[in-house]
Amino acid sequence: MLELKQTQKLTPILTQQLQQAIKLLQLSQIELLEAIEQELKENPVLEIKETSDDTDDTVETVREEGDEVTELLERFSPSEDSRLREEREYPDYENIVKKPSNLRDFLRWQVGVSEFDSHERVVAEWIIENIDDNGYLAYPLDEIVKTSGYPLETLQKVLKKIQKLDPPGVGARNLQECILIQYELQDKKDPLFEVIIASHFDLLQKNNLKEIAKRTHYPLERIKEIVSWVKEFDPKPGRNFSDDYTSYVIPDVYVVKTEGGFEVFLNDDDIPDVRLSRYYVELYAKKKLNTETKKYIKHKIRQAEWFIKSLQQRQRTLYMTATSIVKFQKEFFEGGIKYLKPLILKDIAHDIGVHESTISRITTNKYMSTPHGIFEMKFFFPTGIEKNDGNMLSTDVVMDLIAEIIRHEDKTKPLTDEKIVDILMKEHNIRIARRTVAKYREILNIQPSKDRRIA
């Protein structure tokens, strides 16, 4: 029995074109320039529009040769937006790009020149954005799993590679790990050192050397040698980071404060305007062209069409995404990191009418220059803690509040974690568990109340 079945199937060409469009979305600024250069090499129908070029005469030349060719030139000549881009008054480059480099920028540069593959570099961005100024990982990996969507095993693998970068000890989750990382980078090894750090670190922090000697069965003098060695390590590797390092991060987007609010600019000065080649379009229009040549040029024209369209779509999506981020995080752009709010990809996707995966791709490996510095675009999607009124606060804000409370405490009667919970509730309307306060305090490298007491 013969059965007819209707199915829908994307052609191989369309699938390849969609893959190219998706790829362009997630490319960094430098990678995009490389992709354009590669496409120009492979497709003779594509060419770069020079500033002095004018395509109007080209359109008139072929107008009588056929509507299809005319439409191609009109649609895929440099767009009106491109012309306006040349006339637009951009903010002064020195004022918005020349920022003091920081530890995270230095780590990004090292990742770029080290043995990280393209996937690991994206994962590394999530980790680096969560490293504080002291060089510690500010959030547990299981929280980064939730915000990034990457498996814990992947994050652990990339974190290990980051912990081998400079400064030694960077990326540690606590002081104990920070010391062990620095120890592993040295040639000198000592089994007693490893035992003390791994099994008796609490005693070491309390300077209870006699108890360490008792438990390890080593003489006190030997224990003192290890303590002297431990003191050579830097407990806060990020604090000694020099501002003399050059920042190698190129922002994809500028956000500049103006009289009317905040204005978004794409960093597209270096991105060339590509168009269909006048020579090949005129050649295609000739009736005497042999069939094979005409077929080849038509195929290349279609490829060029899709590339230009994908390139324009990438820039539009990037601009719309950046504009939406500014809208949702307006308080951050006004007041700084303390005002960063929880935000998810779905919020931006719904706002600009695209799929969540599109936002994930367009914010990958992209940087935004703001009045408060240069940030990876995924930085603007932090997790949050619910306030008693139902509103959400970024965990960065809560951690800053905890640090501020402890900074102003009575050092003779330091605040317990329970007391900090009460203060956060009464003075800031923040509902938080004691164990969460303890976790954030440890992330901030702040000792418990009994160890902060000053007689």
C-alpha positions as CSV (number, residue, x, y, z in Angstrom):
1,M,0.0,0.0,0.0
2,L,1.4,3.4,-1.0
3,E,1.2,6.0,1.7
4,L,1.9,9.7,1.2
5,K,3.4,11.7,4.1
6,Q,4.0,15.4,4.2
7,T,7.0,16.6,6.2
8,Q,8.9,19.8,6.7
9,K,12.6,19.8,6.4
10,L,15.2,22.5,6.4
11,T,17.5,22.4,3.4
12,P,21.2,21.9,4.1
13,I,21.9,25.4,2.9
14,L,19.3,26.9,5.3
15,T,20.7,24.9,8.2
16,Q,24.1,26.1,7.4
17,Q,22.9,29.7,7.2
18,L,21.1,29.4,10.5
19,Q,24.2,28.0,12.1
20,Q,26.2,30.9,10.7
21,A,23.7,33.4,12.2
22,I,23.9,31.7,15.6
23,K,27.7,31.7,15.5
24,L,27.8,35.4,14.7
25,L,25.6,36.2,17.8
26,Q,28.1,34.7,20.2
27,L,31.3,36.0,18.7
28,S,33.4,38.6,20.6
29,Q,34.4,41.9,18.9
30,I,37.8,40.5,17.8
31,E,36.3,37.2,16.7
32,L,33.7,39.0,14.6
33,L,36.3,41.0,12.8
34,E,38.1,37.7,12.0
35,A,34.9,36.1,10.8
36,I,34.2,39.1,8.4
37,E,37.8,38.9,7.1
38,Q,37.4,35.1,6.5
39,E,34.1,35.6,4.7
40,L,35.6,38.3,2.5
41,K,38.4,35.8,1.5
42,E,36.0,33.0,0.7
43,N,33.2,34.9,-1.1
44,P,34.3,37.2,-4.0
45,V,30.8,38.7,-4.1
46,L,31.4,40.5,-0.8
47,E,33.4,43.6,-0.5
48,I,34.1,46.4,2.0
49,K,32.4,49.7,1.4
50,E,34.9,52.6,1.4
51,T,33.8,55.9,2.9
52,S,33.9,57.7,-0.4
53,D,31.9,55.0,-2.3
54,D,28.4,55.7,-3.7
55,T,26.2,52.8,-4.7
56,D,23.5,54.9,-6.4
57,D,25.1,54.8,-9.8
58,T,25.5,51.0,-9.5
59,V,21.8,50.6,-9.0
60,E,21.0,52.8,-12.0
61,T,23.5,50.8,-14.1
62,V,21.7,47.6,-13.6
63,R,18.1,48.8,-13.1
64,E,17.2,47.9,-16.7
65,E,18.8,44.5,-16.4
66,G,16.2,43.0,-14.1
67,D,14.3,43.7,-10.9
68,E,16.1,40.9,-9.0
69,V,19.5,42.5,-9.3
70,T,18.2,46.0,-8.6
71,E,16.6,44.7,-5.4
72,L,19.8,43.0,-4.3
73,L,21.8,46.2,-4.6
74,E,19.1,48.3,-2.8
75,R,18.7,45.8,0.0
76,F,22.2,44.8,0.6
77,S,24.1,48.0,0.0
78,P,25.3,49.6,3.3
79,S,22.2,50.4,5.3
80,E,20.9,53.8,6.2
81,D,21.9,53.0,9.8
82,S,25.5,52.5,8.6
83,R,25.5,56.0,7.0
84,L,24.1,57.5,10.1
85,R,26.8,55.7,12.1
86,E,29.5,57.7,10.2
87,E,27.8,61.0,11.0
88,R,26.9,60.3,14.6
89,E,28.8,62.1,17.3
90,Y,30.4,59.5,19.5
91,P,31.4,60.0,23.1
92,D,35.1,60.8,23.6
93,Y,37.0,57.5,23.5
94,E,39.5,58.5,26.2
95,N,36.7,59.4,28.6
96,I,34.8,56.1,28.4
97,V,37.3,53.4,27.6
98,K,40.5,54.4,29.4
99,K,39.7,52.9,32.8
100,P,42.2,51.7,35.4
101,S,42.6,48.0,34.8
102,N,41.6,45.6,37.6
103,L,42.3,42.0,38.7
104,R,39.4,40.6,36.6
105,D,40.5,42.4,33.4
106,F,44.0,40.9,34.0
107,L,42.6,37.4,34.5
108,R,40.6,37.8,31.3
109,W,43.7,38.7,29.4
110,Q,45.6,35.7,30.8
111,V,42.7,33.4,29.8
112,G,42.9,34.8,26.3
113,V,46.6,33.9,25.9
114,S,46.6,30.7,27.9
115,E,45.5,27.1,26.9
116,F,41.7,27.6,27.3
117,D,39.6,26.5,24.5
118,S,36.6,28.6,23.3
119,H,34.1,26.9,25.5
120,E,36.4,27.1,28.6
121,R,36.8,30.9,27.9
122,V,33.1,31.4,28.1
123,V,32.9,29.4,31.4
124,A,35.9,31.3,32.7
125,E,34.1,34.6,32.2
126,W,31.4,33.5,34.7
127,I,34.0,32.5,37.3
128,I,36.1,35.7,36.8
129,E,33.1,37.9,37.2
130,N,32.6,36.3,40.6
131,I,36.2,36.8,41.9
132,D,36.4,39.7,44.4
133,D,39.2,42.3,44.7
134,N,41.1,40.2,47.2
135,G,41.3,37.4,44.6
136,Y,38.8,35.0,46.2
137,L,35.8,33.4,44.5
138,A,33.0,35.4,46.0
139,Y,30.2,32.9,45.5
140,P,30.0,29.1,45.8
141,L,30.2,27.2,42.6
142,D,26.7,25.8,43.1
143,E,25.3,29.3,42.9
144,I,27.2,30.0,39.7
145,V,25.8,26.7,38.4
146,K,22.3,28.2,38.8
147,T,23.1,31.6,37.1
148,S,25.3,30.3,34.3
149,G,23.6,27.0,33.5
150,Y,27.0,25.2,33.3
151,P,27.4,21.8,35.1
152,L,29.4,21.9,38.4
153,E,32.0,19.6,36.9
154,T,32.7,22.0,34.1
155,L,33.0,25.0,36.5
156,Q,35.3,23.0,38.8
157,K,37.6,22.1,35.9
158,V,37.9,25.7,34.6
159,L,38.3,27.0,38.1
160,K,41.4,24.7,38.6
161,K,42.9,26.3,35.4
162,I,42.2,29.8,36.6
163,Q,43.9,29.0,40.0
164,K,47.1,28.4,38.0
165,L,47.1,32.0,36.7
166,D,48.7,35.1,38.3
167,P,48.6,36.3,41.0
168,P,49.3,33.0,42.9
169,G,46.4,32.0,45.0
170,V,43.7,33.7,42.9
171,G,40.4,31.9,42.6
172,A,40.6,30.3,46.0
173,R,37.3,29.8,47.9
174,N,38.9,30.3,51.3
175,L,42.2,31.1,53.0
176,Q,43.1,27.5,53.4
177,E,42.7,26.8,49.7
178,C,44.5,30.1,48.9
179,I,47.6,28.9,50.8
180,L,47.5,25.4,49.2
181,I,47.3,26.9,45.7
182,Q,50.4,29.0,46.4
183,Y,52.1,26.0,48.0
184,E,51.4,23.9,44.9
185,L,53.0,26.5,42.6
186,Q,56.3,26.2,44.5
187,D,59.0,23.6,43.9
188,K,59.6,23.0,47.6
189,K,57.3,20.3,49.1
190,D,56.9,19.2,52.7
191,P,54.5,16.5,54.0
192,L,54.2,18.2,57.4
193,F,53.1,21.5,55.8
194,E,50.4,19.6,53.9
195,V,49.1,17.8,57.0
196,I,48.9,21.1,59.0
197,I,47.1,23.0,56.3
198,A,44.8,20.1,55.4
199,S,44.0,18.8,58.9
200,H,44.9,21.4,61.5
201,F,44.2,24.7,59.8
202,D,41.8,25.8,62.6
203,L,44.5,25.4,65.2
204,L,47.0,27.3,62.9
205,Q,44.6,30.2,62.7
206,K,44.3,30.3,66.5
207,N,48.1,30.1,66.7
208,N,47.7,27.0,69.0
209,L,51.1,25.5,68.0
210,K,51.5,23.3,71.0
211,E,48.3,21.4,70.1
212,I,49.5,21.0,66.5
213,A,52.8,19.6,67.8
214,K,50.9,17.2,70.1
215,R,48.6,16.0,67.3
216,T,51.3,15.7,64.6
217,H,54.0,14.3,67.0
218,Y,56.5,16.8,65.7
219,P,58.7,19.0,67.9
220,L,57.5,22.6,68.5
221,E,60.4,24.1,66.7
222,R,59.5,22.2,63.6
223,I,56.0,23.5,63.8
224,K,57.3,27.0,64.1
225,E,59.3,26.5,60.9
226,I,56.0,25.6,59.1
227,V,54.3,28.7,60.6
228,S,57.1,30.9,59.4
229,W,56.7,29.4,55.9
230,V,52.9,29.9,55.9
231,K,53.4,33.6,56.7
232,E,55.4,34.0,53.5
233,F,52.2,33.4,51.5
234,D,49.8,36.2,50.6
235,P,46.4,35.8,52.3
236,K,44.8,38.3,49.9
237,P,46.5,37.8,46.5
238,G,44.3,40.3,44.7
239,R,45.0,43.3,46.9
240,N,48.6,43.6,45.6
241,F,47.4,43.7,42.0
242,S,49.1,46.6,40.2
243,D,47.1,49.1,38.3
244,D,50.0,49.2,35.9
245,Y,48.7,46.2,34.0
246,T,47.2,47.1,30.7
247,S,43.6,46.2,30.1
248,Y,43.1,44.1,27.0
249,V,39.3,44.0,27.1
250,I,37.6,45.7,24.2
251,P,34.1,46.8,25.1
252,D,31.4,45.9,22.6
253,V,29.0,48.4,24.0
254,Y,29.4,51.9,25.6
255,V,26.8,53.2,28.1
256,V,27.3,56.9,28.6
257,K,25.4,59.2,31.0
258,T,23.9,62.2,29.2
259,E,21.5,65.0,30.2
260,G,18.6,62.9,29.0
261,G,19.6,59.7,30.9
262,F,21.9,56.9,29.7
263,E,22.7,56.4,26.0
264,V,23.8,53.1,24.5
265,F,26.4,53.0,21.7
266,L,27.8,50.0,19.9
267,N,31.5,49.8,19.4
268,D,31.2,49.3,15.7
269,D,33.9,51.8,14.5
270,D,36.2,48.9,13.5
271,I,33.5,46.7,12.0
272,P,33.6,47.3,8.2
273,D,30.5,47.9,6.1
274,V,30.2,44.9,3.8
275,R,28.1,45.0,0.6
276,L,27.6,43.1,-2.6
277,S,30.4,43.6,-5.1
278,R,29.5,46.0,-7.9
279,Y,31.6,44.1,-10.4
280,Y,29.9,40.7,-9.7
281,V,26.4,42.1,-9.6
282,E,26.9,43.6,-13.1
283,L,28.5,40.4,-14.3
284,Y,25.5,38.4,-13.1
285,A,23.2,40.8,-14.9
286,K,24.8,40.0,-18.3
287,K,22.6,37.8,-20.4
288,K,25.5,36.2,-22.3
289,L,27.1,34.8,-19.2
290,N,27.4,30.9,-19.4
291,T,25.1,28.9,-17.2
292,E,27.7,27.5,-14.8
293,T,29.2,30.9,-14.1
294,K,25.8,32.4,-13.6
295,K,24.9,29.6,-11.2
296,Y,28.1,30.1,-9.2
297,I,27.7,33.8,-8.9
298,K,24.0,33.4,-7.8
299,H,25.0,30.9,-5.1
300,K,27.7,33.3,-3.8
301,I,25.2,36.2,-3.9
302,R,22.8,34.2,-1.7
303,Q,25.6,33.4,0.7
304,A,26.5,37.1,0.8
305,E,22.9,38.1,1.4
306,W,22.6,35.8,4.4
307,F,25.9,36.9,5.9
308,I,25.0,40.6,5.6
309,K,21.6,40.0,7.1
310,S,23.0,37.9,10.0
311,L,25.6,40.6,10.7
312,Q,23.0,43.3,10.8
313,Q,20.8,41.2,13.0
314,R,23.6,40.6,15.4
315,Q,24.2,44.3,15.8
316,R,20.5,45.0,16.3
317,T,20.2,42.3,18.9
318,L,23.3,43.4,20.8
319,Y,22.0,47.0,20.8
320,M,18.5,46.0,21.9
321,T,19.9,43.7,24.6
322,A,22.2,46.4,26.0
323,T,19.4,48.9,26.0
324,S,17.1,46.5,27.9
325,I,19.9,45.8,30.5
326,V,20.3,49.5,31.1
327,K,16.5,49.8,31.6
328,F,16.4,46.9,34.1
329,Q,19.6,47.9,35.9
330,K,19.1,51.7,35.9
331,E,19.9,51.9,39.6
332,F,23.3,50.3,39.0
333,F,24.2,52.7,36.3
334,E,23.2,55.6,38.6
335,G,24.7,54.5,41.8
336,G,27.1,51.6,41.3
337,I,27.4,47.9,42.2
338,K,25.5,48.2,45.5
339,Y,22.4,48.8,43.4
340,L,22.7,45.8,41.1
341,K,19.4,43.9,41.1
342,P,18.7,40.3,40.4
343,L,18.0,39.7,36.7
344,I,17.4,36.7,34.6
345,L,17.9,36.1,30.8
346,K,14.2,35.5,30.4
347,D,13.4,39.1,31.5
348,I,15.5,40.6,28.7
349,A,14.2,38.0,26.2
350,H,10.6,38.9,27.0
351,D,11.4,42.6,26.9
352,I,12.9,42.6,23.4
353,G,10.8,39.7,22.0
354,V,13.5,37.1,21.3
355,H,14.2,33.6,22.7
356,E,16.1,33.2,26.0
357,S,18.9,31.3,24.2
358,T,19.4,34.4,21.9
359,I,20.1,36.5,25.0
360,S,22.5,33.9,26.3
361,R,24.4,33.9,23.1
362,I,24.5,37.7,22.5
363,T,25.8,38.3,26.1
364,T,28.5,35.6,25.8
365,N,32.0,37.0,25.7
366,K,30.8,40.6,25.3
367,Y,31.8,43.6,27.4
368,M,30.0,46.8,28.4
369,S,31.8,50.0,29.3
370,T,29.8,51.8,32.0
371,P,30.4,54.9,34.2
372,H,31.5,52.4,36.9
373,G,34.0,50.4,34.8
374,I,34.0,47.6,32.1
375,F,31.9,44.5,32.9
376,E,31.2,41.3,31.1
377,M,27.5,41.5,30.0
378,K,26.6,38.4,32.0
379,F,27.7,40.3,35.1
380,F,24.3,42.0,34.9
381,F,22.4,38.8,35.7
382,P,23.2,38.2,39.4
383,T,21.2,35.9,41.8
384,G,19.2,37.6,44.6
385,I,17.8,37.4,48.1
386,E,14.1,38.2,48.8
387,K,13.3,41.2,51.0
388,N,10.4,41.0,53.5
389,D,8.3,43.2,51.1
390,G,8.8,40.7,48.3
391,N,11.4,42.7,46.4
392,M,14.7,41.2,45.5
393,L,18.2,42.3,46.3
394,S,21.4,41.2,44.6
395,T,23.7,39.0,46.7
396,D,26.4,41.6,46.1
397,V,24.4,44.2,47.8
398,V,23.7,41.9,50.8
399,M,27.3,41.0,51.2
400,D,28.3,44.7,51.0
401,L,25.8,45.4,53.8
402,I,27.2,42.6,56.0
403,A,30.7,43.9,55.5
404,E,29.5,47.5,56.3
405,I,27.8,46.3,59.5
406,I,30.8,44.5,60.7
407,R,33.1,47.4,59.8
408,H,31.2,49.6,62.2
409,E,30.7,47.2,65.0
410,D,32.1,47.6,68.5
411,K,35.3,45.7,68.3
412,T,35.2,44.8,72.0
413,K,31.7,43.3,71.5
414,P,31.7,42.0,67.9
415,L,28.4,41.0,66.4
416,T,27.3,37.4,66.1
417,D,25.8,36.1,62.9
418,E,22.4,36.0,64.7
419,K,22.7,39.6,65.6
420,I,23.6,40.5,62.0
421,V,20.5,38.6,60.9
422,D,18.4,40.8,63.3
423,I,20.0,44.1,62.0
424,L,19.4,43.1,58.4
425,M,15.8,42.4,59.2
426,K,15.1,45.5,61.3
427,E,17.1,48.1,59.5
428,H,17.1,46.9,55.9
429,N,14.0,44.6,55.8
430,I,16.1,41.7,54.5
431,R,15.0,38.2,55.3
432,I,18.0,36.0,55.5
433,A,19.1,32.8,57.4
434,R,22.0,32.8,59.9
435,R,23.8,30.1,57.9
436,T,23.6,32.4,54.8
437,V,25.2,35.3,56.8
438,A,27.9,32.9,58.0
439,K,28.5,31.7,54.4
440,Y,28.7,35.3,53.0
441,R,31.0,36.3,55.9
442,E,33.4,33.4,55.0
443,I,33.3,34.4,51.4
444,L,34.3,38.0,52.5
445,N,37.1,36.4,54.5
446,I,35.7,37.8,57.8
447,Q,36.4,35.8,61.0
448,P,33.6,34.7,63.4
449,S,32.7,37.1,66.2
450,K,34.8,35.3,68.8
451,D,37.9,35.7,66.6
452,R,37.2,39.4,65.9
453,R,37.1,40.4,69.5
454,I,39.7,43.0,70.6
455,A,40.3,43.2,74.4
